[in-house]
């Protein structure tokens, strides 16, 4: 439900395994009517009254096509933009994460007026935009030591100028002049159309603002710089001088010559939004200096891909055999005029990356290239990595479609790597380091996996003759939830895994046994005890469950057995190996592992873990 006219439904509490989470929001009693007219140009509430006009006062200049806004009734008011935003998440430990926001700002703006010939261009203009951005997060998970993360959206580390670009364009007026034949001459026609809405349609598909740089700080010290592609680096493109044509003769004798202002204003350029918002560089800082830089390069995958719509927008059925890499969209502008727009359908993906790590002795540079031969499913099936010493490592992957696995294809498991070959080249010498294959059932259901598509074995190939393989491991049996119950290694030793805690965690591993070697009553006893333990609170007394596990171990004394207990959603509480010397795992209030002790919570300290945030 959407709530009442001034209220909204918000998630305020959540219980998972008897653990309570809480959620708080900013100004959660201050919502406007759901169809309020008090909105800014982008549809955000600005506190104006319900009598607010959707079309602001304006002055239209017919000689240029420009519109001047005269009133402020649809201006941004950031005092209202945080209504209903998430303020705090409260954890079962009573720790929390708190979120702080600030208004979006920009120093550049996408403009479309007479100075740009009504084509979109980036211009210099600063201001505040609709919506809010995250300014600070306080992570106080243990309710003792808060970690403060802050974010700056500036052009560089020392700048105070926003890296934001305002992308949204809004228009309230369209103006057309044309001549219509009349007895003894013609009539000059003028049409002025006004439109206004309380919803910015672009908000449903993209943000009204984008940032080229975001700096991340932890406890006041800069840690990372994230650099993104934007409209400045990847603008939309006017793809042809013949983008606008008169496609038929009007029924009446119109001289329907559109003004350049309207033609250009209504022209949809070749969309490049798919190339924007990509992470193109990450810089890692220490003591205000960059210690590592990762650069990403994206581009079209220039191969045949499902292409080309005919002019009347009828999809070509055999789309991979056409010789175009774009579709054509037709948009009617006015009477006889139509706009033809290219929409490219070539995949746009990560093509290469470079990592540079800086140290006192210089820089270590690693470069990787990515190849997508399985174009129908856009799988990255080759990664070619070159290291600073000149060594090249090539990883090649094969997927269901290239290995002709119809069962997996029909289940849409087309992104699962089935075969992987790794080779290394030093100078002119190349050798294969490894070749492995994950084998899946040919048909379902199968004896090993039931109705779930899961691997049944792993093969390794001979490095001298990579057509010869041997079985490294057999996955003999899974349960109804896809948990592995029995596997057999290449030396023919079987291992059984018993799953408890409602089939979510392994509670026993029995080496040298098969499922058929173990009485079902023994299995049921530890499963039932684990399910009881799962419903108990954290840090409960596990003595009863541990006793049942010990009885299970004693009943199968001829096997190597390891048993496990857990606090669900926290971690393992104990591991008892075949030696019988139990390890007990202890956690702090933030559910972080702090100690491993022998036999009990107060036993000999085996390991200790300290947590400090890297500066």
RAWO-V515772 format. One record per pair of residues at least 6 apart in sequence whose C-alpha atoms are under 7 Angstrom apart, sorted by the first residue. I is the first residue (numbers start at 0). GAP is how many residues later the second one is. Records with the same first field share a line. If there is no record, write none. Layout:
I = GAP + GAP
//
This chain:
1 = 6 + 7
2 = 6
4 = 28 + 29
5 = 25 + 26 + 27 + 28
6 = 22 + 24
10 = 12
11 = 10 + 11 + 12
12 = 8 + 9 + 10
13 = 6 + 7 + 8
14 = 6
16 = 518
17 = 519
18 = 73
19 = 71 + 72
20 = 69 + 70 + 71
21 = 67 + 68 + 69
22 = 65 + 66 + 67
23 = 62 + 63 + 64 + 65
24 = 59 + 60 + 61 + 62 + 63
25 = 56 + 57 + 58 + 59 + 60 + 61
26 = 56 + 57
27 = 55 + 56
29 = 53
30 = 52
35 = 14
36 = 13 + 15 + 17 + 161
37 = 7 + 8 + 9 + 10 + 11 + 12 + 14
38 = 6 + 7 + 9 + 35 + 159
39 = 6 + 34 + 35 + 36
40 = 33 + 34
41 = 88 + 157 + 158
42 = 155 + 156 + 157
43 = 37 + 86 + 87
44 = 35 + 36
45 = 30 + 31 + 34
46 = 33
47 = 25
51 = 21
53 = 142 + 143 + 144
54 = 117 + 140 + 141
55 = 13 + 15 + 17 + 18
56 = 12 + 13 + 14
57 = 9 + 10 + 11 + 12
58 = 8 + 9 + 10
59 = 6 + 7 + 8
60 = 6
63 = 50
64 = 49 + 196
65 = 47 + 48
75 = 53 + 54
77 = 25
80 = 50 + 51
81 = 50
86 = 11 + 12 + 13
87 = 8 + 9 + 10 + 11
88 = 7 + 8 + 9
89 = 6 + 7
92 = 49 + 496 + 497
93 = 49
94 = 45 + 46 + 47 + 48
95 = 43 + 44 + 45 + 47
96 = 40 + 41 + 42 + 43 + 44
97 = 39 + 40 + 41
98 = 37 + 38 + 39
99 = 34 + 35 + 36 + 37
100 = 31 + 32 + 33 + 34 + 35
101 = 30 + 31 + 32 + 33
102 = 25 + 26 + 28 + 29 + 30
103 = 24 + 25 + 26 + 27 + 28 + 29
104 = 22 + 23 + 24 + 57 + 59
105 = 20 + 21 + 22 + 56 + 57 + 58 + 59 + 60
106 = 17 + 18 + 19 + 20 + 54 + 55 + 56 + 57 + 58
107 = 14 + 15 + 16 + 17 + 18 + 56 + 57 + 58
108 = 13 + 14 + 15 + 16 + 56 + 57 + 58
109 = 10 + 11 + 12 + 13 + 56 + 57
110 = 9 + 10 + 11 + 12
111 = 6 + 7 + 8 + 9
116 = 144
117 = 143 + 146 + 147
118 = 145 + 146
134 = 15 + 16
135 = 13 + 14 + 15
136 = 11 + 12 + 13
137 = 8 + 9 + 10 + 11
138 = 7 + 8 + 9
139 = 6 + 7
140 = 449
141 = 447 + 448
146 = 72
147 = 70 + 71
148 = 67 + 68 + 69 + 70
149 = 66 + 67 + 68
150 = 63 + 64 + 65 + 66
151 = 62 + 63 + 64
152 = 9 + 10 + 58 + 60 + 61 + 62
153 = 6 + 7 + 8 + 9 + 59 + 60
154 = 6 + 7 + 8 + 58
162 = 48 + 49 + 50
163 = 45 + 46 + 47 + 48
164 = 44 + 45 + 46
165 = 42 + 43 + 44
166 = 41 + 42
167 = 40
171 = 22 + 23 + 24
172 = 19 + 20 + 21 + 22
173 = 18 + 19 + 20
174 = 16 + 17 + 18
175 = 14 + 15 + 16 + 82
176 = 12 + 13 + 14
177 = 10 + 11 + 12 + 77 + 78 + 79
178 = 7 + 8 + 9 + 10 + 75 + 76 + 77
179 = 6 + 7 + 8 + 9 + 73 + 74 + 75
180 = 6 + 72 + 73
209 = 20
210 = 17
211 = 15 + 16 + 17 + 18
212 = 12 + 13 + 14 + 15
213 = 11 + 12 + 13
214 = 7 + 9 + 10 + 11
215 = 6 + 7 + 8 + 9
216 = 6
221 = 63 + 66
222 = 61 + 62 + 63
223 = 58 + 59 + 60 + 61
224 = 57 + 58 + 59
225 = 53 + 55 + 56 + 57
226 = 52 + 53 + 54 + 55
227 = 49 + 50 + 51 + 52
228 = 47 + 48 + 49 + 50 + 51
229 = 46 + 47
230 = 45
233 = 38 + 41 + 42
234 = 37
235 = 33 + 34 + 35 + 36
236 = 32 + 33 + 34
237 = 31 + 32
238 = 31
242 = 96 + 97 + 98
243 = 94 + 95 + 96
244 = 92 + 93 + 94
245 = 90 + 91 + 92
246 = 89 + 90 + 91
247 = 88
248 = 87
249 = 86
266 = 72
267 = 73
268 = 72
269 = 71 + 72 + 73
270 = 72
279 = 15 + 16 + 17
280 = 13 + 14 + 15
281 = 11 + 12 + 13
282 = 7 + 9 + 10 + 11
283 = 6 + 7 + 8 + 9
284 = 6
285 = 329
290 = 66 + 67
291 = 64 + 65 + 66
292 = 62 + 63 + 64
293 = 60 + 61 + 62
294 = 58 + 59 + 60
295 = 54 + 56 + 57 + 58
296 = 53 + 54 + 55 + 56
297 = 50 + 51 + 52 + 53
298 = 49 + 50 + 51 + 52
299 = 46 + 47 + 48 + 49
300 = 45 + 46 + 47
301 = 44
303 = 16
304 = 15 + 41 + 71
305 = 13 + 14
306 = 12 + 13 + 15 + 17 + 18 + 19 + 20 + 38
307 = 8 + 11 + 16 + 17 + 18 + 19
308 = 6 + 7 + 18 + 19
309 = 6 + 18
310 = 17
312 = 16
324 = 19 + 20 + 21
325 = 16 + 17 + 18 + 19
326 = 15 + 16 + 17
327 = 12 + 13 + 14 + 15
328 = 11 + 12 + 13
329 = 8 + 9 + 10 + 11
330 = 7 + 8 + 9
331 = 6 + 7
332 = 6
349 = 20
350 = 18 + 19 + 20
351 = 16 + 17 + 18
352 = 14 + 15 + 16
353 = 11 + 12 + 13 + 14
354 = 10 + 11 + 12
355 = 7 + 8 + 9 + 10
356 = 6 + 7 + 8
357 = 6
363 = 24
364 = 22 + 23
365 = 19 + 20 + 21 + 22
366 = 18 + 19 + 20
367 = 15 + 16 + 17 + 18
368 = 14 + 15 + 16
369 = 10 + 12 + 13 + 14
370 = 9 + 10 + 11 + 12
371 = 6 + 7 + 8 + 9 + 10
372 = 8
376 = 37
378 = 36
380 = 15 + 16 + 17
381 = 13 + 14 + 15
382 = 11 + 12 + 13
383 = 8 + 9 + 10 + 11
384 = 7 + 8 + 9
385 = 6 + 7
389 = 36
390 = 34 + 35
391 = 32 + 33 + 34
392 = 29 + 30 + 31 + 32
393 = 28 + 29 + 30
394 = 25 + 26 + 27 + 28
395 = 24 + 25 + 26
396 = 20 + 22 + 23 + 24
397 = 19 + 20 + 21 + 22
398 = 15 + 16 + 17 + 18 + 19 + 20
399 = 8 + 9 + 14 + 18
400 = 8 + 13
406 = 35 + 36
407 = 6
417 = 19 + 20
418 = 17 + 18 + 19
419 = 15 + 16 + 17
420 = 13 + 14 + 15
421 = 10 + 11 + 12 + 13
422 = 7 + 8 + 9 + 10
423 = 6 + 7 + 8 + 9
424 = 6
431 = 31
433 = 29
434 = 25 + 26
435 = 22 + 23 + 24 + 25
436 = 21 + 22 + 23
437 = 17 + 19 + 20 + 21
438 = 16 + 17 + 18 + 19
439 = 13 + 14 + 15 + 16
440 = 12 + 15
443 = 7
444 = 6
447 = 8 + 28 + 29 + 30
448 = 28 + 29
451 = 30
454 = 20
455 = 18 + 19 + 20
456 = 14 + 16 + 17 + 18
457 = 13 + 14 + 15 + 16
458 = 10 + 11 + 12 + 13
459 = 9 + 10 + 11 + 12
460 = 6 + 7 + 8 + 9
461 = 6 + 7
470 = 19
471 = 17 + 18
472 = 14 + 15 + 16 + 17
473 = 13 + 14 + 15
474 = 11 + 12 + 13
475 = 10 + 11 + 12
476 = 7 + 8 + 9
477 = 6 + 7
478 = 6
483 = 13
484 = 11 + 12 + 13
485 = 8 + 9 + 10 + 11 + 28 + 29
486 = 7 + 8 + 9
487 = 6 + 7
492 = 19
493 = 17 + 18 + 19 + 20
494 = 14 + 15 + 16 + 17 + 18 + 19
495 = 13 + 14 + 15 + 17 + 18 + 19
496 = 9 + 11 + 12 + 13
497 = 8 + 9 + 10 + 11
498 = 6 + 7 + 8
499 = 6 + 7 + 27 + 30 + 31
500 = 29 + 30 + 33
501 = 29
505 = 58
506 = 56 + 57 + 58
507 = 53 + 54 + 55 + 56
508 = 52 + 53 + 54
509 = 49 + 50 + 51 + 52
510 = 48 + 49 + 50
511 = 47
521 = 30
525 = 22 + 23
528 = 16
529 = 15
533 = 34
537 = 29
548 = 14
552 = 8
559 = 18
560 = 16 + 17
561 = 14 + 15 + 16
562 = 12 + 13 + 14
563 = 10 + 11 + 12
564 = 7 + 8 + 9 + 10
565 = 6 + 7 + 8
566 = 6
569 = 21
571 = 13
572 = 11 + 12 + 13
573 = 8 + 9 + 10 + 11
574 = 7 + 8 + 9
575 = 6 + 7
580 = 18
581 = 16 + 17
582 = 13 + 14 + 15 + 16
583 = 12 + 13 + 14 + 15 + 16 + 17
584 = 10 + 11 + 12
585 = 7 + 8 + 9 + 10
586 = 6 + 7
587 = 6
592 = 16
593 = 14 + 15 + 16
594 = 12 + 13 + 14
595 = 9 + 10 + 11 + 12
596 = 6 + 7 + 8 + 9
597 = 6 + 7 + 8
//
